Amino acid sequence: MVCVGRSHKLERQAERSTAVFVLLSACLWAGSDLVADEHSHTISKDTVLQWVNQYQNATPGFQPGQTLTFEDLEKVRPFLPPGFFDEVAFPGVTIEIASTGDYAPHPVYRAATERFAGQTRLTADGALAGYVAGQPFLNDSLDLKDPTAGLKVAWNLNFRWQHYGQRAEKYYMALIRPGADQAGSNTAPEGFIGGGGEFDRLMVVRFQRVYFSHLAMLPGNNYMLPAHGAAEVEYKEYDEFIEPYDVRGQRFVVQRARDPHLTDQAWAYVPAMRKVRRLSTEV
């Protein structure tokens, strides 16, 4: 299943070098054994480095408020890393250029980052030790020559500012098969995606994720929710199918432990059985 959207937005980044560093760190940490293949679209470290060297001094050929089309894609190639560019390179694509803005994390997150700066470290197996709240690793401490830089960037992404979590009353999951020609509930709602054709399967899901620990806004409660067991849980996630009829009411709860060595716990409620069943998260 894949989630699809109608348009793509680009922002001119005021700190483009930071974004490039994040991408490069991840690639360098992953190693140089990745293979660039036109069919698998796997990108190697050398491919990314070549892109950086070629476009490191590029300037935007577009302005905020402008809408680019398939014919304009070469204008955005310097600002979309290899692999990402391929995702938008299709006829009919529209790219809306948004204005830059201040996307700094919340002040409480920045305060927690300063308070615990330098305290977090990586263990031998790549887990975090000493992390409490805020950004685990300061940007200034990241070094491309560090073989663990990509892993540190990944942990920074995992523990970015996300308030108490996310909630979506409706999001669409589309299963697309070659030659699908079914109609009815599988036709995309207006505004969901442009172009012709239909989905093989379209499902609507209600979603919510709640974080229990590492909450920068709760220093008075040791950065945790005032809930039983919060010290052992990173987050809990809830998914409920609300369309179509044959899957309506199926619900799932996934719990991620604070200990990265523990596997996720998952449970499902199946209306036809009126029972809760334990699931493997791989399933």
N, C-alpha and C positions, 0 to 999 in steps of 0.2 A: 504494500500500500504506500502511496505517496501523497503528500499534501501539496496542493498546487495553489498558486495565486495568480491574479490577473496581470499585475504589473510589477516592475522592479524600480526601486528608488536608489539613487546614488547620492552621497553627500561628499562634497569637497572637504577633505579632512585637513584641519588646521595643523594636526600633528601626524602627517602621513608617515614619517619615519618610525613612529611608535607602532603603527599598524604593520609596517614592513618587518619590524623587529619581532613582533609577535609571531608572524607567519614564518619567518626564517628560523626562529628559535624552535618552533614545533618541528620543522623539517629537519633541522640539524640534530635534534634530540632523537628523532625517529631513525636517523641514519641515512646512508647513501645507497641502501640496497633496494630502495623503491624503484620501480621501472616505469618509465613514461611510455604509455601505449595508447595509440589512437582509438582503440576499441574499449579498453578498460578505463581510460581517462585517469589513470593513476599518475601522479606528478612526482618526479624525482627532485631531490635537493638541487641538482645541477640545473634543472629546468627553472626552478624558482630563482636561483642566483643569477642566471642569465637574464631573466625578466627584470630583476632589480637593477642590474648593471646597465641594461639597455634604456630603462625609463626613469632612472633615479632623478633626473633633472627635468622631467616632463612638466609642462604647465597645462592646465585645463583648457580645452577648446570649446567650452560650453559655459553657460551662465545659470544661476539659480532661477527657477521658474520655467526653464526651457524643457521641452519634451523631445527626447531623441527616439529615433526609430531604427529599424534594422539597417538602413542605409548609413546610419551615423555611428555604427558600433566601433569603428576604428578610433573614434575620439575617446572612447572610454577604456580601450585596451591597456593604456599605461596605468590605469587605476584599479584594474581588476586582476588579481593574481591568476596565473595559469590554473585552469580547472574551473574557477568561478566564471571566467569569461565565457567558457563553453556553455554554461548553464543559461545564459541569456542570448546566445547567438542562434536565434531562430526567427524566421519570417513572422512579422506581425507583432514582435516585441515592442513595447514602449517603455522608456526609461525616463522618469520624472526627476529632474535635478532639483534637490531641495536646498534651502539656504543652510549655512552652517549655524550652529547653535552651541550653547553651553550644556554639555552632557556630563558635567562633573558629578561624582557620587554625592549622596546626601552628606551633610556636615557630620552627622553622628558616625557614619562609616569612615569618613576621613579622620575623625577623632580617635576611633578605635585603631585605625591603621597606624597612627602616630604613637599611640600608647603602647602597642605591642610590636613596634618596628624592631626587626632584628631578632625577635624571639623565636619565630617559626623556622624550622629546619626540615630537611628531607632525611628520611631514614635510608638504610642501605637498599631497601626494596621499593623506594619511591613514595612511601607513605609520608604523611605530615606528622611532625612531632612539635608540641608546644604551641599549636595554633589555638587562638581563642576567638578573635573576631577581626573584622576589617580585611584589608588585602594582605594575604600571607607574605608575599615578597614584594618589597618596594621596587618600583620601576628602575630606579637608579642602581639597584644592586644586580640587575640582570646583565649578563655578559654573553655575547655570542660565542665566545671561546669556551664557555662553561658547557660541558656535555649534558648537564642536567637543566639547562636554561629552558628548553621546550617544556619539560615537565613542570617547572615552576610557573611558567606562563599558563599552562593548563590548570594548575591549582588556583591561580589568580582568577581565571575565567569561572571556574566552578564556584568560587566564593566571592564573586562580584556582588555589588549592591543589588539586592532583589527584594528589599523590604521584607514583608512576611511571606511572600510567595506570589503566585499568579492564579488568576481565575478566568475562565472563558465559559460563558453560557452556551455557546455554540461554536464548534469548529468542525470543519469538514475533512473527512478522510476518503480519498478517492482511490479505487482500485481500477487501474487502466490496463486493458489487454489489447493487443493488436487485433483490429477488425471488430471491436465491440460495436454492436448495433442495437442494443436494448434501449427501451424508452421508459416512460413512466417516471418513477421516483429516482431513476438514475440520471435524469437530465439535470445538469448543473443549474442552481438558482441564479437568477439574474445578477450580474455583477461579480460572480464568483470567478469566472474565467472567460476570456474572449475566444473567438474562433468557433468553428463548427465541430461536429462530432459529439459523441456521448460517452459516458462512463459505463464500464461493466458493472461497477458497484459504487454507490455513494452513501456514506454513513455520516450521521451527525452525532457528535459527542459533546457531553458536558464535562468540563475538566477543572480541577483545582489542585494546587500544590501548596502545602503549608510547611514552612521551615520551623523547626523546634529548637535549634541551637545555633550558636555562632551569630546571634542576632545583635548587631551593633547598637540598636536602639534600646537595649535592655541591660545596661551595665549594673543596675541595681539588683538584678536577679541572675547575676553571673552569666549574662548574655544568653539566657534561655527562656523559653516560654514557661509560665507558671503552670505546668501541666505534668502529670505523673509520667515518669519515664523519659522526660525531655532530654536528660543528660545522655541518653543512649541513642537518640534519634537525630539524624540530620534533617530529614523531611519525610512527610507522608503525602502520597499522591492519590487522587480519586478520579476515576473515569467512569462515565455512565453513558451507554448508548441510548439515544432518544429517537433515532430514525435509522433505518426503516422499521416496519412493524415486527419483522421476524427476529430482530435482535434487540428490540426495545426492552429496557429494564435490566439488561446485563450490566453488572457493575464490577469494578476492580479497585482494589486498594493495594498500593505498593509502598513499602516502608524501606527507607535507606538508613542504615546504621551509621553512627558517627565513626565507628571503627572501619576503615577502608578494607580491612582484611575479611570482613563479614559480607556474605552475599545478601542481595536484596530479598526481602520477604514479600510475598504476594498472595492475595486472596481474591476469589471471584464469587459473586452471587449470581446464580442461574435461576431466573424466575420459574422455568418449567419444573425445576427440581425443588424449589423453595428451600434451598440449602446453600450454605457457604462452603466453598471448597478451597483448600490450599493449592497454590499453583507454583510451578517452577517459573522463575522470571524469564528464563530462556523461551518458554512457551508463550 
